[in-house]
Amino acid sequence: MSANRLLSWGNHPPFPQTPHACPWRDALPQALDALLRTHGSTLPFGNGRSYGDSCLAMSDQVLHLRALDRFIDADWATGILVAEAGVTLDEILALAIPRGWFLSVTPGTQFITLGGAIANDVHGKNHHVRGTFGCHVRRFGLLRSQEGRQTCSPEDHPDLFAATIGGLGLTGIIDWAEIQLLPIRSSQIDSIVARFETLADFFTISAELDRQHEYGVAWIDCAAQGQTTGRGVYLAGDFAPDGALEVAANARLNVPLMPPVSLINGLSLRAFNAAYWRKHPRDRQPRRSGYAPFFYPLDGIRQWNRIYGPKGFQQYQCLIPVTQAQPAIHALLSAIAASGTGSFLAVLKRCGEIASPGLLSFPAPGTTLALDFPQSNRLGTTLFPRLDAIVREAGGRLYPAKDAHMRGEDFRRGYPAWEQLEALRDPALCSRFWTRVTT
């Protein structure tokens, strides 16, 4: 891949994007007009951490906004921050943590942009307490190809505000945003680690610990079968009430080269998962750690996506409603284990009842399962259709920000407000994902 061509983080599907950088907000209208005159349509592109094709323009020409990385204003008495859309979450943390603030909601990587966090309405380990990222967005600037610049908030242009949060970059170009941060006294996390034997144990532990802690998530052994299906390790935690306000150091590990084939296979997966599960004690253990290993375990290895080889990988993330969660998740894990593929980091999390302001927000009351698969033709012909059928029967849905295969009928069933978004979509902006699931 040429250095001046972009792909999604999963390196699949293979539609390289030509970036058109714009380092200044004042130059955005001219940059957008120039792209449209030459290529007809485009799409905003941040730091390239979306997994599937929601960040890939139908024209394969993207407006690259990472250079919009300036902080505009901050009130450290209230934790209200204003920044350009290309600022990454780790850059926000580097500024906010020493002053006693953290992101109200953070996903599993700190290397996404502020604009991308809004466009995908990301969620994290405290959804049951804080909802999605969009719940903490106060307002933002939106450039539309026909109407020009607008400031959107719950009071000003509320329809565009709702459509843009979780709107996959289709309603306009976010160039700045104002968000509410979370006060902290320390950047350390006090956590409890609980190993469990079965999927039923996960739901019991989660129901108990989610009520007691700000953050909660489980690692699942996706290779376990039979009576051990769904075994895993539950992690619950809170910011420590005392300690230093330190910013995590940059990752030291790196995957310098892409191997010719994926390093993830059935043998390595089963061996690692069994060892990882057994290394955690049966009894609950308290521990204190920095925020980075708690929230961002994969960020500790730069370019970790290279381990999947040149074909890349697909992430499968679904949400199952409360009433169907346990049997459907069990069926999903059984099908995945039988397939002999999966990932070292399979994540299970119960979502809460706090509604997002976004039209197409993914989380809802229920349980979400997420894991990666090395790309192969078998995913599309065998495994994913089986998983999709289980999700469909349970009334669940898939996460657009992580998707590269979803059927159009499944998207439209799972996101009935898609027509409202289409009505507000900027006609100059279109992704390969949107074309795939709406036509």
C-alpha positions, 0 to 999 in steps of 0.5 A: 500500500502506497504511503499516500493511499488509505485503507480502513483499519481492518485492511478489508475491503481493499478499496484504497482511498486517495486522501485530500488533506485540508490543514485549516478550517477556513479552507474547508469549503474550498477543499470540498468544492474542489473535490466535488468538481473533480470527483463528484462525491467524497467522505470525511476521513479521520485517523483510519480506525474504522474497521470496515467500509463505512469510512471508504468513499464511493469515489475512493477520494476522501477529505482527510481531516487529521490535520485539523488537530488544534484545541480551540478552548477549554474551561478547566473549572467545568471540563468543557473542551472545544477542539477541531475534529481531527484531534485524537482522543489521546491528544485530548487525554494528554491535555486533560488528565494533568488537569483532572479530567478524562473522557466521559466515554471512551472506546477501546482505542484512544487513536480515533479522532473527535470527529470520528467518535461523534460520527460513529457515536462510540461507546465504552465500558461505562455505557450502563452509567454514561451512555454513548459518546454522543450523550456528552457532545454539546455542539459542533460545527457542520459544513454542508456542501449546499447550505455552508457552515452551521452550528448544531446542538440540541437547540440549534438544528436539532435534526442535523445534530441527531442525524450527525451523531452516529451518522457515519460522516454522511450529513456534513463535515464536522470541523469542530466540537464541544464536549463535556469531560469527566472529573477524576482525582487520579489516572489510576484504575482500581479494578476487580478481576473475576474469572468465570466458568460459563456464560451464565456466570457472566450474566450473574457477575455482570448484573452484580458488578455493573451496579457497583462500578463505573466500568465493566467488560468481559474477555471471552474465550471464543475457542471454548466449547461444550460446557465451557462455552462462554467462559471468560474473565470479568473486569470491573473498575473505577478511577482511584480516589487518590494518586497521580494524574499521569499520562500514559507513555507511548507504546513501546511494542510494534509490529514492524512488518506485515507477515505474508499470512495471518498469524492468527490461526486455530492452533495459536488461538486455542493455546493462547485463550486457554492459557490466558483464562487459566492464568487468572485466579478463581477468586476475585482479585483487586488490582490497581493499574494505569488507565491505558492497559485498562481501557486500551489494551491493544493500543500497547502494540502499534500497528497490531492490525498487521498480524492478520496479514495482507488479506486483513480482518473483519470484526463482527460486533452485534447487539442482542436485546435483553430477553434473548441475550443469553441463548443467542450469545451462547449460540453465537459462541458455539458457532464461532468455536466450531468454526475454529477461527476468532481472535485473542480479544473477544469482548462481551459487555452489557449495555444500559438503558441510556438513550443516545441523541443519535438517530443511528446509534448502535448500543441499546439495552442488551449485550454486545459481543465483538471479536475479529476474524482473519479475512477469508472467503469462508467468512462470507459463505459460511460463518457470517451467514450463520451468525447473522441468522442468529442475530436476526432471529434474536432481534439484534443488529450489527455495528456499522462502524465495524462492518464490512458484510452486513446485508441491506435488509438486516441494516434497514431492519436494525436501524429503522431511522435510516430513512431519516438520515438519508433525507438529511444526508449531504448529497456530496457525501457517500460511503461504500457502506451506505451504498451497500446497505441502502440500495 
